[in-house]
Amino acid sequence: MVASWPLVGRREELTIIDRTLSEGKFRGSLLAGEPGVGKTRLAREALAAAGTRGCFTGWAAASRAVAAVPFGAMAHLLPAATGSSSHLRMLQQAGEWLAAQAGGRLVVLGVDDAHLLDDASAALVHHLVIAGVASVVATVRTGQTAPDPVTALWKDGAVERLEVQALAREIGRASCRERV
């Protein structure tokens, strides 16, 4: 069993992400940072908070292995394939299907390691955000090249880019052994 640790030190970032999802100026947040700073955990917490507010949420995790398959990272969020379809038609069907699944609720997608998305998945995320079907909370690793549709989301102002910094380690007088 995995312990569920409380998230600490990220109230400001969660507030910013919540604002991007609720105010309407942006269609989400792109969380950028070095490996290990907590981008994934922050994105998962933001998605959980959106879910508690009644949003329809979905989570996708990109990886190098899944990037070899078109729509690989997003496959579990797509409708079942019905015959051969062009990528364009798949984008349209996915938007219609997600909207129907959400039943009028705001759709918020979490995309971990968006810099590793295959081109088709990146195009899908971009389409869903730009078409107003979904908002996104995505993570990218600083210094890695993301697919053009992911980069366009923040460069064109659709989502707000948030640089996630490592939490400062506070070294106080009490050690972990003293607290036990």
JONOR-V252799 format. One record per residue. N is the residue number from 0. PHI is phi in radians with two decimals (none if undefined). NEAR is the number of other ideal C-beta (glycine too) atoms within 10 Angstrom. D_CENTER is the distance of its C-alpha to the mean C-alpha in Angstrom with 2 decimals. Layout:
# JONOR-V252799
<<N & PHI & NEAR & D_CENTER> <N & PHI & NEAR & D_CENTER>>
This chain:
# JONOR-V252799
<<0 & none & 3 & 25.25> <1 & -1.62 & 4 & 22.33> <2 & -1.27 & 4 & 22.77> <3 & -1.74 & 6 & 20.20> <4 & -1.43 & 7 & 20.52> <5 & -1.19 & 5 & 19.92> <6 & -1.42 & 16 & 17.43> <7 & -2.18 & 7 & 19.75> <8 & 1.32 & 11 & 19.82> <9 & -2.21 & 17 & 16.46> <10 & -1.02 & 9 & 17.77> <11 & -1.08 & 9 & 17.70> <12 & -1.12 & 22 & 14.05> <13 & -1.10 & 14 & 13.16> <14 & -1.12 & 10 & 15.70> <15 & -1.11 & 17 & 14.32> <16 & -1.10 & 27 & 10.80> <17 & -1.03 & 15 & 12.88> <18 & -1.08 & 13 & 15.13> <19 & -1.13 & 22 & 12.73> <20 & -1.41 & 23 & 11.81> <21 & -1.85 & 13 & 15.51> <22 & -1.45 & 8 & 17.71> <23 & 1.60 & 8 & 16.96> <24 & -1.21 & 9 & 17.42> <25 & -2.07 & 22 & 13.82> <26 & -1.86 & 22 & 11.28> <27 & 2.43 & 26 & 8.39> <28 & -2.33 & 28 & 7.61> <29 & -1.98 & 27 & 7.22> <30 & -1.64 & 28 & 8.15> <31 & -1.95 & 22 & 11.00> <32 & 3.11 & 19 & 13.63> <33 & -1.22 & 13 & 16.08> <34 & -1.05 & 9 & 15.78> <35 & 1.50 & 8 & 16.31> <36 & -1.45 & 19 & 15.57> <37 & 1.85 & 19 & 13.12> <38 & -1.07 & 25 & 9.65> <39 & -1.11 & 16 & 8.45> <40 & -1.08 & 14 & 10.75> <41 & -1.11 & 22 & 9.79> <42 & -1.11 & 25 & 6.13> <43 & -1.11 & 16 & 8.08> <44 & -1.12 & 19 & 10.74> <45 & -1.12 & 26 & 9.07> <46 & -1.17 & 21 & 8.02> <47 & -1.08 & 12 & 11.58> <48 & -1.12 & 17 & 13.09> <49 & -1.10 & 25 & 11.89> <50 & -1.10 & 13 & 13.41> <51 & -1.23 & 9 & 16.53> <52 & -1.55 & 13 & 16.93> <53 & 1.68 & 8 & 17.22> <54 & -1.29 & 18 & 14.02> <55 & -1.49 & 18 & 13.30> <56 & -2.10 & 22 & 10.04> <57 & -2.54 & 17 & 8.84> <58 & -2.19 & 15 & 7.07> <59 & -2.33 & 23 & 7.46> <60 & -2.15 & 15 & 8.58> <61 & -1.49 & 27 & 10.33> <62 & -2.74 & 13 & 13.74> <63 & -1.06 & 9 & 16.97> <64 & -1.12 & 9 & 18.69> <65 & -1.30 & 19 & 16.44> <66 & -1.14 & 19 & 16.37> <67 & -1.32 & 9 & 20.04> <68 & -1.98 & 12 & 19.42> <69 & -0.99 & 15 & 18.47> <70 & 1.11 & 22 & 15.49> <71 & -0.98 & 18 & 15.49> <72 & -1.23 & 25 & 11.86> <73 & -1.84 & 25 & 11.60> <74 & -0.93 & 13 & 15.20> <75 & -1.24 & 10 & 14.87> <76 & -1.78 & 21 & 13.15> <77 & -1.84 & 16 & 16.00> <78 & -1.18 & 14 & 19.52> <79 & -1.06 & 5 & 22.28> <80 & -1.16 & 11 & 23.88> <81 & -2.16 & 7 & 27.15> <82 & 1.35 & 4 & 29.21> <83 & -1.44 & 6 & 28.38> <84 & -2.43 & 13 & 26.00> <85 & -1.30 & 8 & 25.12> <86 & -1.05 & 13 & 21.60> <87 & -1.07 & 10 & 22.11> <88 & -1.14 & 10 & 23.20> <89 & -1.09 & 20 & 20.29> <90 & -1.06 & 21 & 17.89> <91 & -1.13 & 14 & 20.15> <92 & -1.09 & 15 & 20.56> <93 & -1.10 & 20 & 16.89> <94 & -1.09 & 18 & 16.50> <95 & -1.11 & 12 & 19.71> <96 & -1.16 & 15 & 18.93> <97 & -1.07 & 20 & 15.59> <98 & -1.07 & 18 & 17.48> <99 & -1.16 & 10 & 20.35> <100 & -1.08 & 13 & 18.44> <101 & -1.29 & 17 & 17.06> <102 & 0.99 & 7 & 20.68> <103 & 1.58 & 7 & 20.29> <104 & -1.42 & 15 & 17.48> <105 & -1.13 & 15 & 14.44> <106 & -1.66 & 22 & 11.60> <107 & -2.19 & 25 & 8.11> <108 & -1.81 & 25 & 5.51> <109 & -1.75 & 24 & 2.77> <110 & -2.26 & 28 & 3.20> <111 & -1.54 & 21 & 5.53> <112 & 0.99 & 22 & 8.31> <113 & -1.06 & 31 & 7.63> <114 & -1.18 & 19 & 11.19> <115 & -1.77 & 23 & 12.51> <116 & -1.11 & 31 & 11.61> <117 & -1.20 & 20 & 14.96> <118 & -1.02 & 14 & 16.22> <119 & -1.16 & 20 & 16.17> <120 & -1.14 & 28 & 12.54> <121 & -1.10 & 26 & 11.68> <122 & -1.12 & 22 & 14.28> <123 & -1.12 & 29 & 12.96> <124 & -1.04 & 26 & 9.53> <125 & -1.03 & 22 & 11.81> <126 & -1.04 & 18 & 14.35> <127 & -1.09 & 23 & 12.45> <128 & -1.27 & 23 & 11.37> <129 & -1.14 & 15 & 14.84> <130 & -1.33 & 13 & 16.71> <131 & 1.39 & 11 & 15.42> <132 & -1.33 & 19 & 14.44> <133 & -2.52 & 27 & 10.86> <134 & -1.81 & 25 & 8.74> <135 & -2.39 & 28 & 5.10> <136 & -2.16 & 30 & 3.20> <137 & -2.05 & 29 & 2.82> <138 & -1.98 & 26 & 5.83> <139 & -2.42 & 25 & 9.17> <140 & -1.52 & 17 & 12.60> <141 & -1.03 & 13 & 15.22> <142 & 1.55 & 10 & 18.07> <143 & -1.77 & 12 & 16.43> <144 & -1.43 & 10 & 16.68> <145 & -1.66 & 22 & 13.65> <146 & -1.01 & 21 & 14.61> <147 & -0.89 & 13 & 16.18> <148 & -1.09 & 20 & 13.97> <149 & -1.25 & 26 & 10.88> <150 & -1.06 & 18 & 13.41> <151 & -1.08 & 17 & 14.91> <152 & -0.99 & 27 & 12.03> <153 & -1.59 & 20 & 12.88> <154 & -1.15 & 12 & 16.45> <155 & -1.56 & 10 & 17.37> <156 & 1.47 & 12 & 16.10> <157 & -1.31 & 17 & 13.63> <158 & -2.20 & 23 & 10.92> <159 & -1.63 & 18 & 12.04> <160 & -1.52 & 16 & 11.79> <161 & -2.15 & 20 & 12.25> <162 & -1.42 & 12 & 14.18> <163 & -1.62 & 21 & 13.80> <164 & -1.74 & 11 & 17.29> <165 & -1.15 & 11 & 18.86> <166 & -1.26 & 11 & 20.53> <167 & -1.25 & 7 & 24.26> <168 & -1.55 & 5 & 26.43> <169 & -1.64 & 6 & 29.11> <170 & -1.80 & 7 & 32.26> <171 & -1.74 & 6 & 34.52> <172 & -1.32 & 5 & 37.82> <173 & -1.49 & 8 & 36.59> <174 & -1.71 & 9 & 35.30> <175 & -1.07 & 6 & 33.34> <176 & -1.13 & 6 & 36.71> <177 & -1.27 & 8 & 38.24> <178 & -1.50 & 6 & 35.62> <179 & -1.35 & 5 & 36.16>>
